[in-house]
Amino acid sequence: MQVKTFTGGTSQEILARIKAEMGSDAVILSNRTYSRNGAVIYEITAGVDRGAESAAPCNGGPGLSEWQKEWLQIKNQLFALMKPAIQLERLTPRQRVALEYLQREGASDAVTVELYNRLLAEPGASVLECLYAMVPVRPWGDSHWKQRVHIVTGPFGSGKTTTALRFALHLRKNEPEARIAFINADCLRGNGRLVLRHWTELSNFAYMEAPDRASMEQALAACGEMRVVFIDAPGFSGEQNFVNWRDEMGISGKDSAVYLTLSPFFDAAQNKAFLQRYKNDGPAGIVWTKLDEAECFGNIVNVACASGMPVTALSFGAHLKESLAPATEALIWRLIFKRQIPGKTAQ
């Protein structure tokens, strides 16, 4: 475990440095304030397990060493000790209500502590202003995603195939003359394959299959005149991961955008595993799917804070048309605080 102490003029400044230097897995071990030459100094000690990336994510799972299991227990105990130290009376009534609501919605201890520290560091800031900084947004569309190749991936059953189709239909609505192609790299799943092929034929999208590198190279070459190319990537399990698959298929990480589909009802252990398995070293965003099936939405904040990946789109409903909205701050926070699905009235 790597432990480091940071000092600075504000807690927010220090937390940003911790995240930049140690990553989103860093845990706050202690914090204090003191005076030096008449100035208030903030001091925060943070720790990070540098071996965590190679470990299995589930608590007590077979891939964890005894030392890693012990560290997970210590980490949970640290958060349990820190939560009583949160002095809610130092917040305004509105800030306190928002923080308690997020906890009920499933916001993690890490999110709770970070938001609390941000609110104390900027007493005049609203809760939403702090949350905007914690949950980045990069909406689907040409202005933010200029790549021609768009890869949609995610765990089995998360809606990645329908998300790719929804992206294409959204693009077709805005650009009726756009030439769009689909490359199905997930050819082994019969149901998804049939759905994708059926809708591409109905929508007059080009359709190709590429289960290996040679066929992928041929498919990409055949799409040279296409305005946009969507690749339906397979799901991964065990030791498989997205970057290895992408490199094996000969797809450029710099020239393509990747969208990870997740649903709000995955638990913390699953989300951690997915973020590690589908991590990308190029442009990437998250599409939250099946929103109409979820009971709470705190995981949207948890995943954003853990990964730093922007929310790109919100997907809902069984139909392919009019069931995807490019993400905006307003849509995300109406969803979390009002449970308002995009395009629907508040519940």
MODA-V534655 format. One record per backbone hydrogen bond with DSSP energy under -1.0 kcal/mol. NH is the residue of the N-H (numbers start at 1). CO is the residue of the C=O. E is the energy in kcal/mol with one decimal. If there is no record, write none. Layout:
((NH CO E) (NH CO E))
This chain:
((2 48 -3.0) (4 46 -2.7) (6 44 -3.1) (8 42 -1.9) (14 10 -1.7) (15 11 -2.8) (16 12 -2.2) (17 13 -1.8) (18 14 -2.6) (19 15 -2.4) (20 16 -2.2) (21 17 -2.8) (22 18 -3.0) (23 19 -1.2) (26 23 -1.4) (27 47 -3.3) (29 45 -3.1) (30 45 -1.6) (32 43 -2.5) (34 41 -2.1) (36 39 -2.7) (39 36 -1.9) (41 34 -3.7) (42 8 -2.7) (43 32 -2.9) (44 6 -2.6) (45 30 -2.8) (46 4 -2.8) (47 27 -2.5) (48 2 -2.3) (52 49 -1.7) (55 52 -1.3) (61 58 -2.3) (64 61 -1.5) (69 65 -2.3) (70 66 -2.2) (71 67 -2.2) (72 68 -2.2) (73 69 -1.9) (74 70 -2.4) (75 71 -2.9) (76 72 -2.3) (77 73 -2.3) (78 74 -2.5) (79 75 -2.0) (80 76 -2.0) (81 77 -2.1) (82 78 -2.2) (83 79 -2.3) (86 83 -1.4) (88 86 -1.2) (90 87 -2.1) (91 88 -1.9) (96 92 -2.7) (97 93 -2.3) (98 94 -2.1) (99 95 -2.4) (100 96 -2.4) (101 97 -2.2) (102 98 -2.4) (103 99 -1.8) (104 100 -1.9) (105 101 -1.8) (106 103 -1.2) (107 102 -2.7) (112 108 -2.4) (113 109 -2.7) (114 110 -2.3) (115 111 -2.8) (116 112 -2.3) (117 113 -2.5) (118 114 -2.3) (119 115 -2.4) (120 116 -2.0) (121 117 -2.2) (122 118 -1.7) (125 122 -2.0) (130 126 -1.7) (131 127 -2.4) (132 128 -2.7) (133 129 -1.1) (135 131 -2.2) (138 311 -2.3) (140 312 -1.9) (144 141 -1.2) (145 141 -2.4) (150 229 -3.1) (151 257 -3.5) (152 231 -2.5) (153 259 -2.6) (158 155 -1.9) (163 159 -1.9) (164 160 -2.1) (165 161 -1.9) (166 162 -2.5) (167 163 -2.6) (168 164 -2.1) (169 165 -2.7) (170 166 -2.4) (171 167 -2.4) (172 168 -2.8) (173 169 -2.0) (174 170 -1.4) (175 171 -2.6) (178 175 -1.9) (181 228 -2.1) (182 206 -2.8) (183 230 -2.9) (184 208 -3.1) (185 232 -1.9) (193 189 -2.0) (194 190 -2.3) (195 191 -2.4) (196 192 -2.4) (197 193 -2.4) (198 194 -2.6) (199 195 -2.4) (200 196 -2.1) (201 197 -1.8) (202 198 -2.1) (203 199 -2.1) (205 200 -2.9) (206 180 -2.2) (208 182 -2.1) (210 184 -2.6) (216 212 -2.0) (217 213 -2.7) (218 214 -2.0) (219 215 -2.4) (220 216 -2.8) (221 217 -1.9) (222 218 -2.1) (224 221 -1.2) (226 223 -1.7) (227 179 -1.8) (228 179 -1.5) (229 148 -2.8) (230 181 -2.9) (231 150 -2.7) (232 183 -2.3) (233 152 -2.0) (233 231 -1.0) (240 237 -2.0) (242 277 -2.6) (245 241 -1.8) (246 242 -3.0) (247 243 -2.5) (248 244 -2.4) (249 245 -2.0) (251 246 -2.2) (257 149 -2.5) (258 283 -2.0) (259 151 -2.6) (260 285 -2.7) (261 153 -2.3) (262 287 -2.3) (266 263 -1.5) (271 267 -2.6) (272 268 -2.3) (273 269 -2.0) (274 270 -2.9) (275 271 -2.7) (276 272 -1.6) (277 273 -2.7) (278 274 -2.8) (285 258 -2.0) (286 310 -2.6) (287 260 -2.6) (288 313 -2.1) (289 262 -2.9) (291 315 -1.9) (293 290 -1.7) (294 291 -1.1) (298 105 -1.9) (300 297 -1.5) (302 298 -2.0) (303 299 -2.8) (304 300 -1.5) (305 301 -2.4) (306 302 -2.1) (307 303 -2.4) (308 304 -2.5) (311 136 -2.3) (312 286 -3.3) (313 286 -1.1) (314 325 -2.6) (315 288 -3.2) (316 323 -2.3) (325 314 -2.7) (327 312 -2.4) (332 328 -2.3) (333 329 -2.5) (334 330 -2.0) (335 331 -2.0) (336 332 -2.2) (337 333 -2.5) (338 334 -1.8) (340 334 -1.6) (344 341 -2.5))
